[in-house]
Amino acid sequence: MKIAASEGPALLAALVGGDLPDADGRFGPFGGRFAPETLMPALSRLEGAAREFFADGGACEALDRERRQWIGRPTPLTRAHHLEEAWGAQVWLKREDLAHTGAHKINNALGQAHLALKLGARRVVAETGAGQHGVAAAAACARVGLPCSVYMGVLDMERQAPNVQRMHQLGAEVVAVDKGDRTLRAATDEAFRTWVADPEGVYYLLGSAVGPHPYPWLVRELQRVIGDEARSQFAEQAGGLPDAIFACVGGGSNAIGLFHAFLGDEEVRIYGVEAGGKSLDPGENAASLSAGRPGVLHGSYSMLLYDDDGQVLETSSISAGLDYPGVGPEHALLQALGRVSYVTADDSEALESLAECCKLEGILPALEPAHAFFAARRWSAENPGKRILIGLSGRGDKDMPTLTAVGRVS
Ligand SMILES: *Cc1c(COP(=O)(O)O)cnc(C)c1O
């Protein structure tokens, strides 16, 4: 979707200035609140509580202390000297892999757990596909002292058995969903249903910058710490601003968290990298922005992969965290405005970049950010000598079974 040239600059200025989403939860034409009537009051209450939370100096200070003492923030900005030699660029990595539980997801989970306390919720529910968000939610709920139930499809529970064990160990209840597609979609429906049944007692802890308003905005506000830190670390350690920044996009939370601080810096090129999977043919990727069309999924109008009959397409990606047919509405707007370019890296390219980062930097990245590494290398071959910042969203220990299965580990 394209936005009229006359409207673009005003929308971008509103986004940078904090005036989007608007009162209806819209990022330009995208976003909104497509949810059952029964949930509207709960969504409004959540939005009000979140706005109060961010305006409350004491609450923000308490969260900030937990970010430092429990998550381990600020995460470092690491210069990657050997990648630089190989790529002919200056390369810096924002190390969310060093955050507690091994990825950026904890920033969101901890913030929303604090919000759940503020709302007086008695328990937290969350949905999870690959299990990473479930683990982050379980850890954050344990930390703030709230019971946590994680809904998970039975097929995903089989595929992600180690994460199910981690959630149990962290004290969460894992609710097996043996309905529908028996994966993330069915688990999301069940978690939603639990919330609808008791919107005051239950807090629904959503895992990415997707869903009905206020979630895309709320998750962005909790993840923007990545870019706020990186922007000042880059100024201090490298001087000035990067020429280009890269992050992988599944639902879009780590990417929007890194990008947001740089949206107003015209000279900084910004790239979101989606999962190209096996190919860009329907059903063989998870590239909602690169290969999708506008539509409604999980409460929000955004870019989406669906067929001519309106059926949401199967997705395919070697990285479970990117394997989602939709994407957050703020990314859809940034694409329509031309402010961020969305590109893809496929399964084998991600595997290649994962191996390169291990060998040259002694860092095992998750398969998700390995997509961003590949796109950054490709870009630096065309734009030599530039300064590049990459969002390293998580560590790859969780991907060892996948690497073994595809024969990348002996
Ligand atoms: C879940 C996950 C992602 C994808 O989620 P976003 O909301 O798009 O950030 C990316 N990287 C890692 C390491 C993840 O665990």
The ligand as an ORCA input file, in Angstrom:
! r2SCAN-3c Opt
* xyz 0 1
  C      10.804    -14.017     19.022
  C      12.092    -13.603     18.435
  C      12.156    -12.758     17.303
  C      10.942    -12.313     16.549
  O      10.039    -11.518     17.259
  P       9.883     -9.966     16.976
  O       8.658     -9.604     17.721
  O       9.743     -9.789     15.490
  O      11.088     -9.305     17.477
  C      13.398    -12.350     16.862
  N      14.532    -12.754     17.459
  C      14.520    -13.564     18.535
  C      15.808    -13.971     19.142
  C      13.307    -14.016     19.057
  O      13.296    -14.838     20.119
*
